[in-house]
């Protein structure tokens, strides 16, 4: 036992025995090197700031009973996702035990973790205090996350070429969805197809998916007219104020359940009046300089779409750099935010086989019947039955 470790008595809140959780300490500065050695029942002891979601999920999957960290789980530079994963899994979490507390905990030592304190378990069942830190529960995680979102966005600022770029005003929209409208169309847990440009090859690639899965169709600008021509009725249409070329026809505006009007500062009145005249519902306004394409993707993500298929989107670095008058940052951040939920038409065509058509099913049924008849015909009873059928058919002629 270290000289500075304090001997104490630990009981549960009811006073009937020791509280907290008991496990074998596994000490590793780097989570990547620690994870392979973890066993169910271990206490993971780290020295790692800003725990990410993937690492936290791996800790939960490894079966650890508690996580102890020398550093703060979320430094506040940005909203770390890992602490919430651990808290939602109801794992006891202690952070900020410091370098001294970390040095007190030995690898393979039996420890007990209780209310922000790590104890060594003696052979007689008693305990000695090794380290003290923050008792990290879900409420604390949420408070830390709110502070990080309000006060710091350093990693995101690295994406901006200069501090005056649109991200300075738009980051709450991009990262938190603040300012996005509540659309009437139900999006949660539904597939969504966002069409920015009606590229024929892309539309062909997703045609079976649209026909069979009935996704929500979101059209950007004049792409709504192209979809109407294909008998794809857009559910949501996005229009950019101040750009007459993006305003679709009255037919497209009337068929859409929601029309979202992008209104950069000092624009939007003319388009708003036009939409109110012909659309079924009043337009939903988004005060933003982000592109309508990016806002369409953010709408799908913010409202819980299960998967988002992007048709005619800017997808390559060259595409972003070739957007005159638009900074590429919002496009990068938007796609990072959607992550694995955003897929391309090429991926849909490669991975989605669709449901078999009625013709295919009929062919399978007929082929099965023929195979069954052939099998019956080679048996003695089957031969007699076939001969009887043939005789009856000959009698009809």
Order of alpha helices (4+ residues) and beta strands (2+ residues): beta-beta-alpha-beta-alpha-beta-alpha-beta-alpha-beta-beta-beta-beta-alpha-alpha-alpha-beta-alpha-beta-alpha-beta-alpha-beta-alpha-beta-alpha-beta-alpha-alpha-beta-alpha-alpha-alpha
